[in-house]
Amino acid sequence: MTKIRWIPFLYLVILLAGAIWIPMLSGFEANESQMDLVLCPASWSHPFGCDSLGRDLFVRVMLGARTTLGLGVVTTIIAFFLGVVFGFISGMSRPRIDVFMMKLLEVLMSIPQLILISLCVLFFYRKVESPIGLFFGIALSLCLGAWMLMAKITRGLVKKEIMLDYIEAARALGASRWRIAYHHVFPNIKWDLLVAAGLQIPGFLMFESVLSFIGVGLQPPTASWGLLIQEGWKTLSSFPQLVLFPGAVLFLTVASFNLLFRKRPV
């Protein structure tokens, strides 16, 4: 890992540790309103200040990290599984099946992603009432709009790998199509797939924030970065710190994931 990659790695480790421990050690309840602290500025006791209900914004941002990062990771895992399975089946299948699956993928990818995700989220709003159920419903909705890219990446890597000489040698020795996929192709492309999955996390973080900001994502009193930005937007002209602090943490997190998983220059 190069020096530049230690910076985003350490930032993400510190952020994760803060998200786990700071809300428990701070002594402030996440949803506890304190009228004497309403919109108080940043100070040593409240590093980010307090919001319009007197809640400590720093603690809320750390709680939002739990929600937003958790949603990004869960969504990435689901999208990774669906995309890899679909891409492997397409890449290892006969030409007619491969062409059919790719045409189906192109049709699905032509649907505007934000509209598809918003419709799925609205569906889960009507079917699910618990916050945990809504969390996984939004994760599944984000995944339904993004697994196609993972499938296309997987299929391209599989097609590239099966053209190599050692695959031809395995076929000559009588290895079946799926034995080649499991024992030869997947082990050689798994790290590329993991990097591709890691690069999807920032996109999911942004999608969650956008959905919460426009009101079709997670709902109060749940804390997420998108909800914090939405709440602060109402008083942006008078108290910009309510948007700047959660927005800065979101920006640094997205940038850190992009730097951490970007490909090295050849």
Secondary structure as a PSIPRED ss2 file (coil, helix, strand):
# PSIPRED VFORMAT (PSIPRED V4.0)

   1 M C   1.000  0.000  0.000
   2 T C   1.000  0.000  0.000
   3 K H   0.000  1.000  0.000
   4 I H   0.000  1.000  0.000
   5 R H   0.000  1.000  0.000
   6 W H   0.000  1.000  0.000
   7 I H   0.000  1.000  0.000
   8 P H   0.000  1.000  0.000
   9 F H   0.000  1.000  0.000
  10 L H   0.000  1.000  0.000
  11 Y H   0.000  1.000  0.000
  12 L H   0.000  1.000  0.000
  13 V H   0.000  1.000  0.000
  14 I H   0.000  1.000  0.000
  15 L H   0.000  1.000  0.000
  16 L H   0.000  1.000  0.000
  17 A H   0.000  1.000  0.000
  18 G H   0.000  1.000  0.000
  19 A H   0.000  1.000  0.000
  20 I H   0.000  1.000  0.000
  21 W H   0.000  1.000  0.000
  22 I H   0.000  1.000  0.000
  23 P H   0.000  1.000  0.000
  24 M H   0.000  1.000  0.000
  25 L H   0.000  1.000  0.000
  26 S C   1.000  0.000  0.000
  27 G C   1.000  0.000  0.000
  28 F C   1.000  0.000  0.000
  29 E C   1.000  0.000  0.000
  30 A C   1.000  0.000  0.000
  31 N C   1.000  0.000  0.000
  32 E C   1.000  0.000  0.000
  33 S C   1.000  0.000  0.000
  34 Q C   1.000  0.000  0.000
  35 M H   0.000  1.000  0.000
  36 D H   0.000  1.000  0.000
  37 L H   0.000  1.000  0.000
  38 V C   1.000  0.000  0.000
  39 L C   1.000  0.000  0.000
  40 C C   1.000  0.000  0.000
  41 P C   1.000  0.000  0.000
  42 A C   1.000  0.000  0.000
  43 S C   1.000  0.000  0.000
  44 W C   1.000  0.000  0.000
  45 S C   1.000  0.000  0.000
  46 H C   1.000  0.000  0.000
  47 P C   1.000  0.000  0.000
  48 F C   1.000  0.000  0.000
  49 G C   1.000  0.000  0.000
  50 C E   0.000  0.000  1.000
  51 D C   1.000  0.000  0.000
  52 S C   1.000  0.000  0.000
  53 L C   1.000  0.000  0.000
  54 G C   1.000  0.000  0.000
  55 R C   1.000  0.000  0.000
  56 D E   0.000  0.000  1.000
  57 L H   0.000  1.000  0.000
  58 F H   0.000  1.000  0.000
  59 V H   0.000  1.000  0.000
  60 R H   0.000  1.000  0.000
  61 V H   0.000  1.000  0.000
  62 M H   0.000  1.000  0.000
  63 L H   0.000  1.000  0.000
  64 G H   0.000  1.000  0.000
  65 A H   0.000  1.000  0.000
  66 R H   0.000  1.000  0.000
  67 T H   0.000  1.000  0.000
  68 T H   0.000  1.000  0.000
  69 L H   0.000  1.000  0.000
  70 G H   0.000  1.000  0.000
  71 L H   0.000  1.000  0.000
  72 G H   0.000  1.000  0.000
  73 V H   0.000  1.000  0.000
  74 V H   0.000  1.000  0.000
  75 T H   0.000  1.000  0.000
  76 T H   0.000  1.000  0.000
  77 I H   0.000  1.000  0.000
  78 I H   0.000  1.000  0.000
  79 A H   0.000  1.000  0.000
  80 F H   0.000  1.000  0.000
  81 F H   0.000  1.000  0.000
  82 L H   0.000  1.000  0.000
  83 G H   0.000  1.000  0.000
  84 V H   0.000  1.000  0.000
  85 V H   0.000  1.000  0.000
  86 F H   0.000  1.000  0.000
  87 G H   0.000  1.000  0.000
  88 F H   0.000  1.000  0.000
  89 I H   0.000  1.000  0.000
  90 S H   0.000  1.000  0.000
  91 G H   0.000  1.000  0.000
  92 M H   0.000  1.000  0.000
  93 S C   1.000  0.000  0.000
  94 R C   1.000  0.000  0.000
  95 P H   0.000  1.000  0.000
  96 R H   0.000  1.000  0.000
  97 I H   0.000  1.000  0.000
  98 D H   0.000  1.000  0.000
  99 V H   0.000  1.000  0.000
 100 F H   0.000  1.000  0.000
 101 M H   0.000  1.000  0.000
 102 M H   0.000  1.000  0.000
 103 K H   0.000  1.000  0.000
 104 L H   0.000  1.000  0.000
 105 L H   0.000  1.000  0.000
 106 E H   0.000  1.000  0.000
 107 V H   0.000  1.000  0.000
 108 L H   0.000  1.000  0.000
 109 M H   0.000  1.000  0.000
 110 S C   1.000  0.000  0.000
 111 I C   1.000  0.000  0.000
 112 P C   1.000  0.000  0.000
 113 Q H   0.000  1.000  0.000
 114 L H   0.000  1.000  0.000
 115 I H   0.000  1.000  0.000
 116 L H   0.000  1.000  0.000
 117 I H   0.000  1.000  0.000
 118 S H   0.000  1.000  0.000
 119 L H   0.000  1.000  0.000
 120 C H   0.000  1.000  0.000
 121 V H   0.000  1.000  0.000
 122 L H   0.000  1.000  0.000
 123 F H   0.000  1.000  0.000
 124 F H   0.000  1.000  0.000
 125 Y H   0.000  1.000  0.000
 126 R H   0.000  1.000  0.000
 127 K H   0.000  1.000  0.000
 128 V C   1.000  0.000  0.000
 129 E C   1.000  0.000  0.000
 130 S C   1.000  0.000  0.000
 131 P H   0.000  1.000  0.000
 132 I H   0.000  1.000  0.000
 133 G H   0.000  1.000  0.000
 134 L H   0.000  1.000  0.000
 135 F H   0.000  1.000  0.000
 136 F H   0.000  1.000  0.000
 137 G H   0.000  1.000  0.000
 138 I H   0.000  1.000  0.000
 139 A H   0.000  1.000  0.000
 140 L H   0.000  1.000  0.000
 141 S H   0.000  1.000  0.000
 142 L H   0.000  1.000  0.000
 143 C H   0.000  1.000  0.000
 144 L H   0.000  1.000  0.000
 145 G C   1.000  0.000  0.000
 146 A C   1.000  0.000  0.000
 147 W H   0.000  1.000  0.000
 148 M H   0.000  1.000  0.000
 149 L H   0.000  1.000  0.000
 150 M H   0.000  1.000  0.000
 151 A H   0.000  1.000  0.000
 152 K H   0.000  1.000  0.000
 153 I H   0.000  1.000  0.000
 154 T H   0.000  1.000  0.000
 155 R H   0.000  1.000  0.000
 156 G H   0.000  1.000  0.000
 157 L H   0.000  1.000  0.000
 158 V H   0.000  1.000  0.000
 159 K H   0.000  1.000  0.000
 160 K H   0.000  1.000  0.000
 161 E H   0.000  1.000  0.000
 162 I H   0.000  1.000  0.000
 163 M C   1.000  0.000  0.000
 164 L C   1.000  0.000  0.000
 165 D H   0.000  1.000  0.000
 166 Y H   0.000  1.000  0.000
 167 I H   0.000  1.000  0.000
 168 E H   0.000  1.000  0.000
 169 A H   0.000  1.000  0.000
 170 A H   0.000  1.000  0.000
 171 R H   0.000  1.000  0.000
 172 A H   0.000  1.000  0.000
 173 L C   1.000  0.000  0.000
 174 G C   1.000  0.000  0.000
 175 A C   1.000  0.000  0.000
 176 S C   1.000  0.000  0.000
 177 R H   0.000  1.000  0.000
 178 W H   0.000  1.000  0.000
 179 R H   0.000  1.000  0.000
 180 I H   0.000  1.000  0.000
 181 A H   0.000  1.000  0.000
 182 Y H   0.000  1.000  0.000
 183 H H   0.000  1.000  0.000
 184 H H   0.000  1.000  0.000
 185 V H   0.000  1.000  0.000
 186 F H   0.000  1.000  0.000
 187 P H   0.000  1.000  0.000
 188 N H   0.000  1.000  0.000
 189 I H   0.000  1.000  0.000
 190 K H   0.000  1.000  0.000
 191 W H   0.000  1.000  0.000
 192 D H   0.000  1.000  0.000
 193 L H   0.000  1.000  0.000
 194 L H   0.000  1.000  0.000
 195 V H   0.000  1.000  0.000
 196 A H   0.000  1.000  0.000
 197 A H   0.000  1.000  0.000
 198 G H   0.000  1.000  0.000
 199 L H   0.000  1.000  0.000
 200 Q H   0.000  1.000  0.000
 201 I H   0.000  1.000  0.000
 202 P H   0.000  1.000  0.000
 203 G H   0.000  1.000  0.000
 204 F H   0.000  1.000  0.000
 205 L H   0.000  1.000  0.000
 206 M H   0.000  1.000  0.000
 207 F H   0.000  1.000  0.000
 208 E H   0.000  1.000  0.000
 209 S H   0.000  1.000  0.000
 210 V H   0.000  1.000  0.000
 211 L H   0.000  1.000  0.000
 212 S H   0.000  1.000  0.000
 213 F H   0.000  1.000  0.000
 214 I H   0.000  1.000  0.000
 215 G C   1.000  0.000  0.000
 216 V C   1.000  0.000  0.000
 217 G C   1.000  0.000  0.000
 218 L C   1.000  0.000  0.000
 219 Q C   1.000  0.000  0.000
 220 P C   1.000  0.000  0.000
 221 P C   1.000  0.000  0.000
 222 T C   1.000  0.000  0.000
 223 A C   1.000  0.000  0.000
 224 S C   1.000  0.000  0.000
 225 W H   0.000  1.000  0.000
 226 G H   0.000  1.000  0.000
 227 L H   0.000  1.000  0.000
 228 L H   0.000  1.000  0.000
 229 I H   0.000  1.000  0.000
 230 Q H   0.000  1.000  0.000
 231 E H   0.000  1.000  0.000
 232 G H   0.000  1.000  0.000
 233 W H   0.000  1.000  0.000
 234 K C   1.000  0.000  0.000
 235 T C   1.000  0.000  0.000
 236 L C   1.000  0.000  0.000
 237 S C   1.000  0.000  0.000
 238 S C   1.000  0.000  0.000
 239 F C   1.000  0.000  0.000
 240 P C   1.000  0.000  0.000
 241 Q H   0.000  1.000  0.000
 242 L H   0.000  1.000  0.000
 243 V H   0.000  1.000  0.000
 244 L H   0.000  1.000  0.000
 245 F H   0.000  1.000  0.000
 246 P H   0.000  1.000  0.000
 247 G H   0.000  1.000  0.000
 248 A H   0.000  1.000  0.000
 249 V H   0.000  1.000  0.000
 250 L H   0.000  1.000  0.000
 251 F H   0.000  1.000  0.000
 252 L H   0.000  1.000  0.000
 253 T H   0.000  1.000  0.000
 254 V H   0.000  1.000  0.000
 255 A H   0.000  1.000  0.000
 256 S H   0.000  1.000  0.000
 257 F H   0.000  1.000  0.000
 258 N H   0.000  1.000  0.000
 259 L H   0.000  1.000  0.000
 260 L H   0.000  1.000  0.000
 261 F H   0.000  1.000  0.000
 262 R C   1.000  0.000  0.000
 263 K C   1.000  0.000  0.000
 264 R C   1.000  0.000  0.000
 265 P C   1.000  0.000  0.000
 266 V C   1.000  0.000  0.000
